[in-house]
Amino acid sequence: MNKLSKIMEELGQHFEPGARFARWYPLYEAFDSFLFGSNTTTKRAPHVRDGIDLKRIMTTVLIALLPCTLMALWNTGYQANLAIATLGLPAPEGWRGAIMAGIGCDPASTFSNMVHGALYFLPIYIVTMVVGSVVEGLFNIIRGHEFSEAFLVTGLLYTLILPPTIPLWQVATGIAFGLTFAKEVFGGVGRNFMNPALASRAFIYFAYPAQISGDAVWTAVDGVTSATPLGAAAAAAPGTPASAMGIDWLQIFIGNIPGSMGETSAIACFLGAVILLVTRVASWRIIVSMLIGGIVAATLLSYHSAPANALYSLPPHYHLVMGSFAFGMVFMATDPVSAAHTHTGQWLYGGLCGVLCILIRVANPAYPEGTMLAIILGNVFAPLFDYFVLQANIKRRRLRHG
């Protein structure tokens, strides 16, 4: 590694300002930063006691996403293998079938489930990273900005909130749109006014709804339809109990159900939340306030005198583990750039996201998954919350000090 580091340092001279390849410095810096940490040290006091930086924050988030990623691989393969076993098929069609024919499509085999899930997860992730890197690379070269590790998190989040059957060209279109119009046009890293991963998914949802909604997109086997618990509850008659809809709370909590690849397991999301809260990367105020907002909204809506669907009567603890509520609360709402920054603003922002998520989910059966829109709306209101909190603080200080 020392020899490689020396080679990189020698190459770096050709990318310095005024050198022959100065325009391409962002590409060199991205590769060098990926391989090595900073060699810049403070020679004299004062010294920074904590080495926290953007790279370390993003690495922590990636580690926190590992439980959801592993669950995405296993559950995607499990749902596909289960459907294949139910249909009595030996293997799926196409190139995936050629690979799985030698492994077997046994839903009781963890290895088979992980491999089969990876055959759907990895193509989506690779397309996301390649297209996203090209988009960010073009903007960085034009502006002379350095590459940021933030896109590693955005790319993984975006992959985890997609169904396994989505066409790859739509994956590319979505990430290109989200990065361009929710991040880069506003200045790049640290200046996006909403979460780029959510903006990318929202674009796909409204531009190509047939490939990201309905019962046929959640199980990675052609011709198999499988409703998510939210979809089943939205279609059920008012007053139908969860047991009659085939919805089991513990099963939803664990996550072996149809849904977007990385959003199904609430326990995986909560394991990630522990990592983010212990390392203080995520704001506990946002998580707690969104949790409270969701519980309050679900409780109040359960008293509706003329419910339109079974979602009204579902207990609050079901809403907290269904759909992408847990995933959005832990990983999306806590985005340090697009969320509120003041303490009071974080309480208001998280509470608004929680209330809107349940309200959209329950009151609009045509769109039972309200987390995405709720957090995007919360992102829009976050600067307003911070503004009013700061203005109120300025007013108090003026009155206190004359």
Summary of the structure (lengths in Angstrom):
residues: 402
radius of gyration: 23.1
end to end distance: 61.7
largest distance: 80.3
contacts: 1340
relative contact order: 0.10
helix: 65%
strand: 0%
